[in-house]
Amino acid sequence: MPRTHCALILFCVLVFALANAPVVSGQGGPPLISDDPDTPGPGYWEINLSTLIEKSRSQREIAAPFADINYGVGKRIQLKFEIPWLGVNDTGAPTQHAFGNSNTGVKWRFLGQEHRTVAWSIYPQLELNTGDSAVEKGIVEKGRQFFLPTELTLELGRIEINQEVGRKFVQHGADAWDYGISTEAGLHRRFELLGEMHVEWTHSAPAEIILNVGGRQKLTSQLILLMAAGRAVHGPLDERSNLRLYLGLQFNLPHQYVFDGTDVPR
């Protein structure tokens, strides 16, 4: 059976398992690749500090620390800034270190919110070279990237599915499409099990399909442990991720905002 068919079957099994869990909610974002329409809440900070390891046949990349800083403006808008410190090792070459690209974004949820049947947002993001060092060392490609995704969450009974699809415009390379579908289940009042399938493709290369499984463990009202592991099941052999590991902490300041259900579309 082709790996892509196996990937689809495994993801469907995971969704079925999550659908029969006690509590289900569809939330993307760290430690997953794709995002969702949720925002931190008015005046609330969500700061993710993590280590991300990705390994392929030809390269090993470690982002540590990886800072992902988000701020809620009202109930519907989220501001983001993220930047990693990268260590990249190509086969047969010494490891190179530098700051990776910085990424800024603005998410606007124009419809719904958590625990509604439909929530929908757009999330334009601009990625820039932080400096010349990473470009000169061959860690990142020179130029800008603009990502224009939309996120949609559907809640159907006890199951929610979060989807993200967007176009990535690359200044000095091939443009790409990104698609992600994810869900989660509250197996315990403090632990959430996560599942995701993420796809990226260009016209010049086979699509890369990554399966991720992870979790969120609530330690306190302000601190959450984030973890995920995955790998690509389809894509260019030398470039596909044979291993993807994410481990981090999420700081919610002053604490996680709870939407009270009174928010209505404006």
Buried (B, 14 or more C-beta within 10 A) or exposed (E): EEEEEEBBEBBEEBBEEBBEBEEBBBBBBBBBBBBBBBBBBEEBBBBBBBBBBBBBEEBBBBBBBBBBBBBBBBBBBBBBEBBBBBBBBBEEEEEBBBBBBBBBBBBBBBBBBBEBEEBBBBBBBBBBBBEEBBBEEEBBBEBEBBBBBBBBBBBEEEBBBBBBBBEBEBBEBEBBBBBBBBBBBBBEEEEBBBBBBBBBBBEEEEBBBBBBBBBBEBEEEBEBBBBBBBBBBBBBEEBBBEEBBBBBBBBBEEEBBEBEEEBEEE
